[in-house]
């Protein structure tokens, strides 16, 4: 064998050995990297396992806290004296506490609230208050934004309403006691006058014309006495407030028609401007009509011939605003401060109870009366009454 061939044969095994060595070195390097990666991965798994255990522990703690909170809320709702009703997005009762079931019936869950309210709730003269059998309840509503439903909080205000009525009655009786001396004076004058005229009727030599004149004057004084006694009884008793739905427009038109002939007889212009927005008032029609006519008659009496009485009505922030304006001499500031006091009057023939009764009636309907006047600039009495809308009354009441 030649020397070249021997060298080639010797170099071949040496090259393979080098390649194997390099491959082995690469394998070792890769194995080392894999071992390091595995160790890193194992450390990461251990870290994630620890984090997961911590997260699970936190979730378990939160769950336990929510379970405890839910239990406390359940106990609170069960013990709460107010009724709580939860409505879903379809307006059906999803939850109701025992107090609500006691007020509205045990079959609340799953019931349609609109139908239930229509059958069980009776509207009262006060807004957001209803009659349920012998109970009187107030209902407050809040939206549940996340679920699209509502939550209703129902308070039993029966005792509070009864106490309020008793307080108003006691206040009227206290006012009657304080005004007893004034009442005696109010009764004495027309009674003494009627007795004087009656005594003249007994004179045998009295002419027939004079006898008729004295009889007429005695009748006038007796009627004045009768009106005074009726006003006193009405003030002491308080007006019974009904639950009638009163359409504002016909009610106002009826009052204007009643006053119109009286204005024509005295030569006073009556103007009526009504923009009531189809308002509905809940309460007693007779009582409210009496209060409004009292304001209108007072305005007419304040006007001279050629004056004007205006009846204005509009809707202001959910309330019906009824204003009675006159072109009379106005009311002095010191008199305005006492204008609604029982037996206070600026007229010689007045009983001083008309405005006190009117204010009591309006307050019983959840409203109030304001007076605006200045000497020489006329007067304006404004009644504010809670009102709904005729077209949406049933929906609102449900």
C-alpha positions in Angstrom: 0.0 0.0 0.0 1.3 3.4 -0.9 2.0 6.0 1.7 -0.9 8.2 0.4 -3.4 5.5 0.8 -2.2 4.8 4.3 -2.6 8.5 5.2 -6.1 8.6 3.8 -7.1 5.5 5.7 -5.7 6.9 8.9 -7.5 10.3 8.4 -11.0 8.8 7.9 -11.4 7.3 11.4 -9.9 10.4 12.9 -12.5 12.7 11.1 -15.4 10.5 12.1 -14.2 10.6 15.7 -14.1 14.4 15.6 -17.6 14.5 14.1 -18.8 12.2 16.8 -17.1 14.2 19.4 -18.7 17.4 18.1 -22.1 15.7 17.9 -21.6 14.4 21.4 -20.7 17.9 22.6 -23.8 19.4 20.9 -25.9 16.7 22.5 -24.4 17.4 25.9 -25.0 21.1 25.4 -28.6 20.5 24.3 -29.1 18.1 27.2 -27.8 20.7 29.6 -30.0 23.4 28.1 -33.0 21.0 28.3 -32.2 20.2 31.9 -31.9 23.9 32.7 -35.2 24.6 30.9 -36.9 21.7 32.8 -35.6 23.0 36.0 -36.8 26.5 35.2 -40.2 25.1 34.1 -40.4 23.1 37.3 -39.7 26.2 39.3 -42.3 28.1 37.4 -44.8 25.3 37.9 -44.1 25.4 41.6 -44.5 29.2 41.6 -47.8 29.0 39.7 -49.0 26.2 42.0 -48.2 28.4 45.0 -49.9 31.4 43.4 -53.0 29.2 42.5 -53.2 27.9 46.0 -53.0 31.5 47.3 -55.7 32.6 44.8 -57.9 29.6 45.7 -57.5 30.5 49.4 -58.5 34.1 48.6 -61.5 33.0 46.5 -62.5 30.6 49.3 -62.2 33.4 51.8 -64.3 35.8 49.6 -66.9 33.1 49.1 -67.1 32.5 52.8 -67.5 36.2 53.4 -70.2 36.4 50.7 -72.0 33.4 52.2 -71.9 35.1 55.6 -73.0 38.4 54.1 -75.9 36.7 52.2 -76.9 34.9 55.4 -76.9 38.2 57.3 -78.9 39.9 54.5 -81.4 37.1 54.6 -81.8 37.4 58.4 -82.0 41.2 58.0 -84.7 41.0 55.3 -86.6 38.5 57.4 -86.5 40.7 60.5 -87.1 44.0 58.6 -90.5 45.5 59.4 -90.7 47.1 56.0 -91.7 45.1 53.0 -89.1 44.4 50.3 -90.1 43.3 46.8 -87.6 42.6 44.0 -89.0 42.7 40.4 -87.2 41.3 37.4 -87.0 42.9 33.9 -90.4 41.4 33.1 -92.0 43.2 36.1 -92.5 39.9 37.9 -91.8 39.4 41.6 -88.6 37.4 42.0 -88.2 37.9 45.7 -90.3 39.1 48.6 -89.5 39.2 52.3 -92.0 38.1 55.0 -93.2 41.6 55.8 -94.1 42.2 52.1 -96.0 38.8 52.0 -97.8 39.8 55.2 -99.0 43.0 53.5 -99.7 41.8 50.0 -100.3 38.0 50.4 -98.2 34.8 50.5 -98.4 34.2 46.7 -96.0 37.1 45.8 -93.1 35.2 44.3 -93.7 34.8 40.5 -96.7 37.1 40.5 -97.1 39.9 37.9 -96.6 43.1 39.8 -98.8 45.3 37.6 -101.8 43.0 38.0 -101.2 42.6 41.7 -100.9 46.3 42.3 -104.1 46.9 40.3 -106.1 44.4 42.3 -104.6 45.2 45.8 -103.5 48.8 45.9 -106.1 51.6 46.3 -105.0 55.1 45.7 -105.2 57.7 48.5 -105.2 61.4 48.5 -101.4 61.4 49.3 -98.9 60.8 46.5 -97.0 57.4 46.7 -99.4 56.2 49.5 -101.9 53.4 49.0 -104.6 51.6 50.9 -104.2 47.8 51.3 -107.1 46.3 53.1 -106.9 48.0 56.6 -103.3 49.1 56.1 -102.0 52.3 54.6 -98.6 51.9 52.9 -96.0 54.1 51.3 -94.0 52.6 48.4 -90.5 53.8 47.3 -88.9 52.4 44.1 -85.3 52.0 43.0 -83.9 50.7 39.8 -81.7 47.6 39.6 -79.4 48.6 36.7 -77.5 45.4 36.4 -80.6 43.2 36.2 -82.9 45.6 34.5 -85.5 45.2 37.3 -86.7 47.2 40.3 -86.7 47.0 44.0 -89.7 48.2 46.0 -89.6 49.3 49.7 -93.0 49.2 51.3 -93.5 51.0 54.6 -96.6 50.4 56.7 -97.6 54.0 57.6 -101.0 53.2 59.2 -100.1 54.2 62.7 -98.3 57.4 61.5 -101.3 58.4 59.4 -103.6 57.8 62.3 -101.3 59.8 64.6 -101.2 62.6 62.0 -105.0 62.7 61.8 -105.3 62.7 65.6 -102.7 65.5 65.8 -104.6 67.6 63.3 -107.8 67.1 65.2 -106.2 68.0 68.5 -104.7 71.1 66.9 -108.2 72.1 65.7 -109.7 71.5 69.1 -106.8 73.5 70.7 -107.5 76.3 68.3 -111.2 76.1 69.2 -110.4 76.4 72.9 -108.1 79.4 72.3 -110.7 81.1 70.2 -113.7 80.5 72.5 -113.8 84.2 73.6 -113.6 85.3 70.0 -116.4 82.8 69.0 -118.6 84.1 71.8 -118.2 87.7 70.5 -118.9 86.5 66.9 -122.1 84.8 68.0 -123.2 87.6 70.4 -123.4 90.4 67.8 -125.8 88.8 65.2 -127.8 87.1 68.0 -128.4 90.4 69.8 -129.3 92.1 66.5 -131.8 89.3 65.7 -133.3 89.5 69.2 -133.7 93.3 68.8 -135.5 92.9 65.5 -137.7 90.1 66.9 -138.7 92.2 69.9 -139.8 95.0 67.5 -142.0 92.5 65.7 -144.0 92.0 68.9 -145.2 95.7 69.0 -148.9 95.8 68.1 -148.8 99.3 66.7 -146.0 98.4 64.2 -146.9 99.0 60.6 -147.0 96.1 58.2 -144.2 97.5 56.0 -142.0 98.0 59.1 -142.9 94.5 60.3 -141.8 93.0 57.0 -138.6 95.0 57.1 -137.7 93.9 60.7 -138.5 90.3 59.8 -136.2 90.4 56.8 -133.4 91.9 58.9 -133.9 89.3 61.6 -133.7 86.5 59.0 -130.5 87.9 57.6 -128.9 87.9 61.1 -130.1 84.4 61.8 -128.7 83.1 58.5 -125.4 84.8 59.5 -125.6 82.9 62.7 -126.3 79.6 60.9 -123.3 80.1 58.5 -121.0 80.9 61.4 -122.1 77.8 63.3 -121.6 75.6 60.2 -118.1 77.0 59.6 -117.2 76.4 63.3 -118.4 72.8 63.1 -116.6 72.3 59.8 -113.4 73.7 61.2 -113.6 71.6 64.4 -114.6 68.4 62.7 -112.3 68.6 59.6 -113.4 67.8 56.1 -113.6 64.2 55.2 -111.2 63.6 52.3 -112.3 61.0 49.7 -110.4 59.0 47.1 -112.2 60.3 44.0 -110.2 60.8 40.8 -111.0 64.5 39.9 -110.5 65.7 36.4 -109.0 69.2 36.9 -110.5 70.9 33.8 -114.2 70.2 34.5 -113.6 70.9 38.2 -112.2 74.4 37.4 -114.9 75.1 34.8 -117.6 74.2 37.4 -116.1 76.7 39.9 -115.9 79.4 37.2 -119.5 78.8 36.2 -120.7 79.1 39.8 -118.9 82.5 40.2 -119.8 83.9 36.8 -123.4 85.1 37.7 -122.1 86.7 40.9 -119.4 88.6 39.0 -122.0 89.7 36.4 -124.3 91.0 39.2 -121.5 93.0 40.7 -120.1 94.3 37.4 -116.7 92.4 37.8 -115.0 90.8 34.9 -114.1 87.1 35.3 -111.3 85.7 33.3 -110.3 82.0 33.1 -107.0 80.7 31.8 -106.5 76.9 32.2 -103.5 74.9 31.0 -103.8 71.9 33.3 -102.2 69.3 31.1 -105.1 66.8 31.6 -104.3 66.7 35.3 -106.0 64.4 37.8 -106.4 65.2 41.5 -107.0 62.4 44.0 -109.3 63.4 46.9 -112.7 64.9 47.8 -114.4 66.9 45.1 -116.8 68.6 47.4 -114.1 69.7 49.9 -111.8 71.0 47.1 -114.7 72.8 45.4 -115.6 74.5 48.6 -112.0 75.6 49.2 -111.6 77.0 45.6 -115.0 78.8 45.8 -114.0 80.4 49.1 -110.9 81.9 47.4 -113.0 83.0 44.4 -115.7 84.6 46.5 -113.1 86.4 48.6 -111.5 87.8 45.5 -114.9 88.9 44.2 -115.7 90.7 47.5 -112.4 92.5 47.3 -113.1 94.0 43.9 -115.1 97.1 43.2 -117.4 97.4 40.2 -115.3 97.3 37.0 -112.6 95.2 38.7 -111.4 91.7 37.6 -111.1 88.3 39.1 -108.8 85.8 37.3 -108.7 82.0 37.7 -105.4 80.7 36.4 -104.3 77.0 36.3 -101.1 75.4 35.1 -98.9 72.4 35.9 -95.7 73.1 37.8 -93.3 70.3 38.7 -95.9 67.6 39.0 -98.3 69.8 40.9 -101.4 71.6 39.8 -101.1 75.3 40.4 -104.4 77.1 40.8 -104.2 80.9 41.2 -107.0 83.3 42.1 -106.1 86.9 41.4 -108.1 90.0 42.1 -107.7 93.8 41.5 -108.8 94.7 45.0 -107.0 97.0 47.5 -104.6 94.3 48.5 -103.7 93.0 52.0 -101.4 94.7 54.4 -98.2 92.7 55.4 -99.3 92.5 59.1 -102.7 91.0 58.0 -101.0 88.5 55.6 -99.2 87.0 58.5 -102.5 86.2 60.2 -104.8 85.7 57.1 -105.1 81.9 57.7 -105.7 82.1 61.5 -109.2 81.0 62.6 -111.6 83.8 63.3 -109.2 86.4 61.8 -111.0 88.6 59.3 -110.7 92.0 57.7 -114.4 92.2 56.8 -117.1 93.2 59.2 -119.5 90.4 58.1 -116.9 87.7 57.8 -116.6 84.7 60.1 -112.8 84.4 59.8 -113.0 80.7 59.2 -113.2 80.4 55.4 -109.5 80.6 54.7 -108.6 78.5 57.7 -110.9 75.7 56.4 -109.6 76.1 52.8 -106.0 75.7 54.0 -106.9 72.7 56.1 -108.6 71.0 53.1 -105.7 71.7 50.7 -103.1 70.4 53.3 -105.2 67.3 53.8 -104.8 66.7 50.0 -101.0 67.0 50.3 -100.9 70.6 49.0 -100.6 74.1 50.3 -101.9 77.7 49.8 -99.7 80.8 49.3 -100.7 84.4 49.3 -99.0 87.2 47.4 -100.3 90.7 47.9 -99.3 94.3 48.3 -101.5 97.3 49.4 -103.0 98.9 46.3 -101.8 96.1 43.9 -104.5 93.4 44.4 -104.0 89.9 45.8 -103.2 86.4 44.6 -104.0 83.2 46.4 -102.3 80.1 44.9 -103.3 76.5 45.6 -100.7 73.8 45.0 -102.1 70.3 44.7 -100.4 67.0 43.9 -101.6 65.9 40.4 -101.2 63.0 38.0 -101.9 62.8 34.3 -105.3 61.5 33.1 -103.9 59.3 30.3 -101.3 57.7 32.5 -103.1 57.6 35.8 -103.7 53.8 36.0 -100.1 53.1 34.9 -98.8 55.5 37.5 -101.0 54.0 40.2 -100.0 50.5 39.4 
